[in-house]
Amino acid sequence: MNAVIDTLNPRAGKTASAPEKMITVGLLWHSLSSGNLGVGALTESNIAIVRGVAESLGQRVRFIVLGSGSESLPSLAAELEQAGHALENQRVRLFRSSFREQVRRCDLVIDIGEGDSFADIYGFKRFFFYWLSKNIVCSLGKPLILAPQTIGPFDGAAARVLAKQVMARCAKVFARDNLSSDYLKQLGVTKNTGEAIDVAFRLPFKAKQFADNGKVRVGINVSGLLFNGGYTGGNQFGLSIDYPSTIRRLIKHFQALPEVEVHLVGHVIEPHMPSEDDYTRGIALAEEFPGVIVAPVFSRPSEAKSYIAGLDYFTGARMHACIAAFSSSVPVVPMAYSRKFNGLFGTLGYNSIADCKADSDDVVVQKISDGYVKRDALKQQVQAGLQRVEERLARYEGNVAQVFNQVIGK
């Protein structure tokens, strides 16, 4: 994969025929205004993928982002407009007629569930909300594709029954890793399923060019959420490590290496939620450890990826920050705190993961410090994994193209 991707044409190198018709694609449970850049990365990436498919078929697209916010991203809207497409954002108000009106405007709907929200681990009320939105789309006769995402778990019996019911109505259900695929088989959902990979691997970027100071740039993504013990403040995610202590040990370790320059890179920017904000935590750690560099607040996910792409080595607990590193060929050791890490990177044959729910503090620090020493070998493993990424995303793109052709043929 090239280190530089044309943000105006994420399928650079492909010649598309002149656009003839505008198809309206609803992007359900996507967001361009979330402080979690991972959710934004999924949205920008899915737009890039759908746009590439449409242009290969000579089509223009009106994207309607249907999510928890209505704020737009002017720079992305301008890029799309320049290429003949259109972008608008609508807040989902599920129990109002406006949601149904927005869905009726769509030729097809692609639902990404914010990556990992089609589950009942966040509570049945939230699950029901997501389930109902999918049924409304299907009831209005619109083809519904579940974009690559984590499916489940559905621990409650009612959630399992409802999940199976709505997935059977979908045009296609894509898992983003083998663990989710296996889970679908356990549920007995197999007829309309496929396995791809996280669409954020397709996020456009242009690697940042840092000043040449002879330093090896090591990026550490510090999760404000994990640092504060989760939303409850009491090790909500059941970590096997003392996360704050481990982060401080990592910073000390890399600062002690004379050739290293440490960068703290935030990927969730929530200034009104200090318990979750990565940037606020980075600033506080910089006061403890003079000399570390705190990455700026990014205005969009592609900026964060471009910054990460300019680093020489990376580690962190925000999965999409690690995907940004991996997909830009930066050697990375993810700090896993849920099965989605193991499933995603394991699917790519990449097992250099520090498991923060199974490993001790010492083992996590050792794995990450060893990864730095072996970063050239890790880079080769990353590049091999990227070949699998391309194969898997091609499956997803092929299915999107099939639905496009069905819509065009009507």
N, C-alpha and C positions, 0 to 999 in steps of 0.2 A: 504494500500500500504506500502511495506517495506520501511524503511528509507534509506536502503542501497541497491543499485542495482548494479549487476555485469556489469561493463562497457564493458566487452568482450562478454557478453551474456545478452542483455537487456530483454530477455524472460527467465531468469533464472528459473530453475525448470521444464522446458519443454524439453522433450527428442525428438530430431529431428533425422530422419533417415539420413543415409549417403548421402551427396550431390551427385547428378548425372549429372546435366546439369547447365551451366551458362546462366542465362537470363539477358539481358541488359535492364536496367530501366533508362530512362532519367528523371532527376529531374529538370523540367523547372521552372525558376524563384525561385530557391533556391540559397543559397550562403554559402560558408564556409570562406569567407574573408571579410564579411561586418563588419564594426565597430559597427553596431547595433547588439548586441548579440541576440536580439529577432529573427532576420532573421536567424542567425546561429543556434539558438535553434530549429526553425522549421525544418531546414535542418537535423541536427543531429538526431532529434526525428523521422522525416519521414524515415530516413535511418534505425533507430532502429526498427521501425514498419514494414517496408517492409522486412527487414532482418529476423525478427521473423516469418513473414508469409512464406517467402521462405524456411526457415529452417524446418518449420512444414510440408512443402511439399517435403522436400528432395532436395531442389534446392540451387544452388549458384547464386549470383547476381554480375553483373558488374554495378556499379552505375556511371552514367555520369551526373555530376552536371552542368546544363546549366544556367548560371546567368550572372550578370554584371561584374564578375571578374573571373580570371582563377587561382588564388592562391589556393593551396591545404592546407590540414591540416594533416601534417605528422603523428601525434599521432593517429588520427582517421583512416588514411589509413593503418597504421601498425596493428591496432586492427582488421580491416576488413580482411586484408591479412592473419593474423594468423588464422582466422576462415574460410578461403577458399574463401573469396569474393574479389572484386577489386573495386577501387575508382579512378576516374579521374575527372578533372575539365576542362570545356571548357567555354570560354566567348561567350555569344550570340552576334553574328554579323548578325542581322536579314536579312540584304539586301545583304548578301554574300552567295555564294553557300556552304560555310563551314557549315552553320547552317543546311541546308537541308541534307548534308552528315552526320552530327552528328545524326540527327533525324532518318535517314534511318538505322542507326546501332541499333536503339532501338527496342525492342520487344513491349514495351509500354512506355508511357510518363505520368508522374504525375506532375501536375502544381499546385504550391501553391500560385502563385501571390504575393510572399513576405508577405503573410498574409492578406493584406488589399488593394492591389493595383488594383484589378479588379473592378474599379470604375472610374467615371469621375470627382471626387472631386479634383483630382490633375491636371486636365486639359485634354482636348480631345486628344491632341497629345500623351500623355503618355498612355491613355486608348487605342488609336488606335494601338499603338505599341504592347501592351499586347494582344489585340484582334487578330491582324494579326499573331502573333506567334502561337496562338492556331489553327487558320485556316490552317496554313502551316502544323502543325502536323497532323490534320485530313485529309488534302488533300493528305498526303503521306501514308494514310491508317493505321496509328498507333493508337491503342486505347488510348484515352486521358481521364484521371481521373482528375477532379479538386479536389484536396485534401481539407480538411476542412479549410475554410477561410471565411472572410467577403465578402459577395456578394453585390456590389453596395455601395452607391446609384448611379443610373444613372439618373442624373437630366435632361440631354439633350435628346430630342426625338431621335436623330440619335444614340446616345449611347445606348439607350434602345433597339432599333431595332437591332443593331449590336450585342449587348450582348445576346439577345434572340436567334439570328441566330446561334452564335457559341456554345452556351450552348446546343442547340438541337443536335449538332454534337458530343458531348462528350459521352463517355461510361457511366460516372457518374459524377454528380455535387454534392459536399458535402458542405453544410453550416456549420459553426462552432458554430452557436447560433440560438436561436429561432427568433430573429429579422431578420436575413438574410433569414431564412426559410419562414417567413411571406412575406418578400419582393419578394422572388421567386414566391410565389403564386400570389402576386399582378401582377407580370409580366406575369403570365400564364405559367410559366416553372415548370412543376410538374412530367412529365413522368419518368425522369431519375435522380431524385434528392433524397438526403438523408440528414439527420441532424446528425452530430457527435459532436465533440468538438475540440478545438485547440490541434494539435498533440504535442505541447510542454509539455503537461502534461506527456508525455512519455520520456522526456529527462533524460538519465541516470545521476546518481549523487552518491556521497558518502559524507555524511554530515561531514563538517569540525568539528574537535574536538578542541575547544578553551581551553586555560588554565583555570582551575577552580579557578576563583577569587571571586566567590560568587555574581557576578553581573548579572543583567537581561540585556541581549543584545538586544537593539532595533535598527533595521535597517531602515534607511530612504534612499530611492532612490530619488535623486534630479535630475530632468530632466533639463539638460543644455538648451535644446530647449525651454521649457516653461519658464525657468528663464529669458531667453533673449527675450521673447515675440514672439517666433516663428521665422521663417525665415525672416519675414518682420520687426521684432522688434516692432510691434505695436499690441500686443494681437491678433495675427493671428487666434488663435483657439477660440476666443470669451469667455474667462474665466470670470466667475462671481467673481473671487477672485483676490487679488493682490498676485500672486504666490510667488515672492521673499519674501514678508513680511510674508506670511503664513509659508513658510519654516523656516524662522528665528524664528518665534514664536514657531514652533514645536520643533526646536532644543533647544531653551531656556527652554521650558516646560519640556522636558525629561532630560535635564542636571540638572534641579532643583530637580529632584528626586534622592535621595542619592544612591538608589540601582541600578540605571540604568547606562549602558555604551552605548553611542550612536555611531553607525557605519553608515557612509555615503557610500552607495554602488552604484557605477556607472554601468550602463548597456548599454550605448552607448559610445564607446570610439572612438572619432574622433579628434585626436590632430591637424589635419590640418583644422578642422572646429570648431574653439573655440566656436562659437555660439550654437553648438549642443552637445558638449562634456560634459558628466556628470562628468568625473574624474577631469577635470580642475576646474569645478565649486565646486566640493567637496574639493579640495585643498584650494581654495580661502575661502570657508566657515570655514575650519579648522583653518585658520589664525584668523578669526573673533571669533571663539569659541574654544579656547584652551581646549584640553582634548578629543575632538571628534576623532574617529578613521576613517581614510579614507581607505576603502578596496583597495587592489592592483588592477592594471590593469590585467584583466583576459585574458588568451591566447585563451580560447574557452568557449562557453556557459555553458558546464557542470561544469567548474570550478566556474563560477559565481553562479550557482545553488547550488553547494556543499557548498559554503561560506554562502549563504542565508539560507540553510538548517540547519546550525549550530546556527542560531539566535533564539531568543525567541519570537520576535514580529516584524512585518514588515509593512511598508507603502511606497507608492511610486506612481509615475505617468507613469512609463514605464510598459506597460501591461505585458510583458513577465518576468519582474522582479517579478511582483505580482504573475504570474502563477508559477514561480519557488518556491516562498514561499508556495503557496496553495498546489502545488503538492508534496511538501516535508513536509506537515502537520504543517507548521508554520502559526499561526494566523495572518491574514493580513487585512488591510483596504485599498483597492486601492483608489487612487486619480484619479477619472475618468475625462478625458477631451474630450471624444468622445463616441458615442453610442456603440462602440465595447466593452467597459468595461461593460456597463449595460447589453448588450445582452449576453455576455459570462458568467459573474458571475450570472446574473439573471437566465440563463438557468439551472444553477446548484442549484438554490434555495438559493443562497448566496447573501443577500441584504445588507451586511455591507460595503457599499461603500460611500465614500465622493465625492459628485458630484461637481466637480470644474467648471461646467458650469451652475449650478443652485443654489448651496448653497453659503452662505456668508462666509467670512473669519472665523468668530466666529464659525459658524456651522461646518465647515471643521475641525478646530482645536478641537472642542468638540467631534466630531465623532471619531477622531483618538485617542484622549486621553481617551475617554470612552472605545474604543476597547482594549486599553492596560489594563485597569482595568478588563475588562471582557474577557481577552485573553483565559482563560481556556474554557469558554463557546464557544468562537469563534472557538477554536480548534476542539470541538465536531462538530460544523457546517461544518467545513472544511472536517472532516473525512466522514461525511454523503455525502457531495458533491463529494468526491472522488469515492464513490460507483457509482454515476451517470456517472462520467468520464469513469470508466471501462466499463460500459454498452455501452456508446456512441462510445468509441474507438473500441469496439468489432464489432460494425456495420461496421465501416470503414474497419477494418481488414478483415472482412468477404467478403466485396465487392472486396477488393484488391485480395484476394484469388481466387475469381471467375474469375477475369480477368487473373490471373496467370494460372489457369487451362485451360482457353481458349487458351492462348499462348502455353502452354505445349502440348495441344491437336492438334495443327496445324502440 
